[in-house]
Amino acid sequence: MARRRKGRPIHGWLVIDKPQGLTSAAVVAAVRRISGAAKVGHGGTLDPLATGVLPVALGEATKTVSYVMDGTKAYSFTVAWGEARDTDDSEGAVTERSDVRPSAAAVTAALPSFIGTIEQLPPAYSALKVGGRRAYDLARAGQAVKLAPRQVRVDSLKLLASPDPDHACFELVCGKGTYVRALARDLGRLLGSFGHVVEMRRARVGDFSEGQAISLDKLNELRHSSALDSAILPVETALADIPALALTGPQAERLQHGQAIRVLNIADGICRTMTDGRLVALAEANDGEVRPLRVFNC
């Protein structure tokens, strides 16, 4: 049997501009093939229909994925009125129809109901698990999917345009676990019609934004060039909101070996420890004692 070739030691983040039609897993597979990285993961699933920012972690950056997934997201999306779909987007089958087309004024008046901490029922076609199986697998098999409503955070939801009676374009800023498709579904029902997403683009995830994004085609062009490495953002980019603590060489070595250190005049809480511009560990400070929580080898 041929031995599996190890990937190269490469650490950091690539911000991919995901094209429509690809799953997030397919993007990860493409990045692994192009970069040659040994470990690759992503910082938050995007629906196949959606385009935009998909942060992809390489090597030691995979240890910071949870911090990215917890970050604030920004989207633009378009809703089509008058049809309910089983997937709550244009890729699904039509389940109900309505002749009602809400006015821009009615839409604007309804939006405050969806801002703040709200209860949201996730779409049946979602990656959430029910009895150990993905909800979308059960839905595709024709089985009834029972998901519980969840609390999600919506920071802002704005109507950008109503290009025609059948469509409305929105801008959304929200927290972890918010489903754009569910917002479209619930907004349509509140307005006495039905709604589903026909276009969706993610503009931001945490500290990763469209301005940093690179297409898979462009990434593939750079695969044999030193410019590929220059497109990779540092591991600590995902931890920008966590206070930094500069260490001496000996302090860094102790933390790297799982040992606590003493630091004067440091506030209690989580910090990212650095030495000579290199990320050492995520650590917790308590009464002047700093203990490593997650050590990085990059």
N, C-alpha and C positions, 0 to 999 in steps of 0.2 A: 504494500500500500504506500502511495506517495505521501511524504510528510507534508503537513500544512506549513506553508511558508509564513514566517512571522512578519507582521507589518513593521514599518519603521517607527522609531520613537518620535512621535510628533505630538505636540501638546498645544491646545488653544481652541479658539472658536472660529468657525466660518459662518457668516451670515448669508444663507442661501435665499435667493429670490425664487421661491418655489413656483414652477409653472402649473397651469391648470391641468388637471387630469392625472397627475402623479400623486400617489400616497406619500405620506411622510416617511414611511419605511423604505419606499423606493428611492427617495432622495438620499437617505442615510446610506443605502447600498451603493448608490452612485458616487457619493463622496468617499466612501471607503475604497472603492475601486480606483478613483482618480488620485486620491492623496496617498494611498498606501498605508494609512494609519492603522495601527493594530487595534485600537478601540475607538468606536464611533457611536454616538447617540444623539438624540435631538432634544431640544428644550421646549417641547409643547406641540402636540399634534395639530396639523392643519387638514381640514377636509380636502378630499381630492378636487372638489369644485373650486376651492380657494387658491389664491395666489398670494405671494408676498413673503414676509419675513419668517424664515424658519432657521433659528439658531441651531447649528450642528456642532457638537462637542467632539474634540479629538483628544485621545489619550487621557492625561490627568484632568482635563476639563470635564470629563464625564462625572467626576466627583462633585461638580457644582451644578449639575442639571436641575436639581430640586429647587435651587435658589432662582433659577431662570423661570421655571414653571410657575413659581409663586408670584412672579412679577406682574405688573400692570400691562395690559394689552390694549392696542388701538386698532380699530378696523374701519374700513369703509365697505358698505354693502348696499345692494339693490334688492328691493322686495317687489315681487309681482303680486298684485291683488286679484282676488276672484277665484283662486284655486288652492285647495289644500292638497298636499302631497304626502305620501307615507314616510318620506325621508325628510320632509320640511325644506327640501330644496328642489331644484329643477331636474335632478337626476332620478327622482322617484315617480311612482305612479299617482295619477290624480285620484283622490278619494272623495272629494266634495267640490261643488262649484257654487258660486254666488254671483249675482248680477250687481252687487253693491260695489261701488268704487269710491272709497273715502276721499274727501277733499283734503287739500294741503292744510287748511285750517283745522279740520277734524283730527288729522294726524298729529299736528303740533300740540293740540289740546290734550291728546292722549299720552304723550310722551312722559310727563311727570310721573305717571303711574309705574313707570319702569326704571326710575332712577332711585338710587340708594340701595339698601339691603332688601332684596326681594326674594320671594319664593319662586323657583323655576322648576318645571318638570322637564328633565332632559329628553331629547328626542329618542324614540325607540331605536333608531339607527344611530347608535353611539358606541363608543369603546368601553363604556361602563360594564362591569361584570354583574351577572345575575346567576346565582348558583354556580359560580365558577366559570361561566361561559360569557363571552362578549355579547352584549345586547344585540349588536347588528347581526351576529351569527344566528341568534334565535329568530330575529325578525325575518331574515332571508329564508329561514327554514319554515316560515309560516306560523311560528309559534307566538302566542300572546306574550308580550313583554310588559312586565309590571315594574316600573321604576318609581322610586319615591321622590317627591319634590325635594329640592335642596335650596339652601340659602346661598345666593350669589350677590356680588357687589357690582353695581353699575354706577360709575362715576359721572358719565355724561352720555346722552343719546340725543343727537340733533338731526333734524330733517335738513338735508342739503339742497334737494331739488325734487320736483315732481315733473319729470320730463314729458309725461303723458298720463291720461287717467288710469292706466293699468300699472304704473310703476312709481316707486318712490326711492330716493337715494338717501342714505343715512351715514352718520359718523358716530362711532361708539368708542368709549374708553371704559374698560371694565377690569374686574379682578379675575382670579383663577376660577376655572370651572364654569364660566358663563358661556352658554351656547347661543351664538348669533341666530341659528336656525330656529331655536325655541322663541327668541324674541320676536322674530318675524311671524311665527305661527300665532303667538299670543296677542301681538298687536293687531293682527288681522281680525282675530275673533272679537277683541274688545271694540273694534270699529264696525262690527256687524257684517264682516266679510270673512275672507280667508286670505292668508298670505304665505308665501314661501320665498326663499332666497334664490336669486338667479345669478348674482355676482357677489363675490366677497374677496376683499384684499386685506391682509394684515400689514399694518404700517409700522408697528412697534411691538416688541416683547421686552419688558424691563428696560435695560439700557441698550438694547440692540434695535437699530432702526433701518429704514429703507436706504438711507444714505450709505450704509455700510454693506449693503447686500450685493451679491454677485450671482450671476446666472450659472446654471450647470454647464451651459455651452461655453461660457467664458472660462469657467474653472477648468474645463477639459482642455481648452487651448493653452492653459498655463501649466499643465501637468508635468511637462519636462523642462520647466523654467524656474529660476530662482524666484520669480515673481509670485509663484504659488505660495511660498512661505511668507512673503510679505503681505499676502491677503489674510493671513491667519492672525486673529486678535489674541492678546495674552489671556491666559486662564483667568486671571483676576478681573477681567472685564465683567464677568458675571457677578462679581462681589463688590462692585463699585459703591453700593449703598452701605457697606459694612465698614466701620472705622478701621483705619490701617495703623499698625504698630511696627515701628522700625526696630530691628534687632541687631545686636552685634553678631559677629561670626560665631563665637562660643554659645551665645543664647540660642541662635538658630539651630546649632548642632544638637543642643539638648532637647529642644522641642521636636526636632526631626526624629529623635530616638525615643519619643514618647514621654519625656521627662518634663516636669513642671519647672518654671523659672519664676523668680521674683522680679517685679517691676515696680518702681516707685511712681506715685502720682498717676495711676491709670484708673479710669472709670470701670466699674463692674459691667460685664456684658460680653457679647461676642465681638471678636476682632479678627482681622486678617493680618497675619504677621508676615513681614517682608524683610529681606536683607539683600543689599546691593541690587535692588530692583527685581528680585526674585521672590515669588510666593513660596512661603515655607509651610504654613499651616493655618487652618481656621482654629481659633483657640477661644477659651472662655476665661475671662479675668474675674477674680473674686477676691476682694480684700487684698489686692496686690499680688496674688498668686495667679499665674497664667498657665493653664493646662491645655495641651493640644486636643482638639476634637477630631480633626481630619488633616492628616499630613500629606503633602504633595511632593512628588519626586520628579520635578521638571526643572 
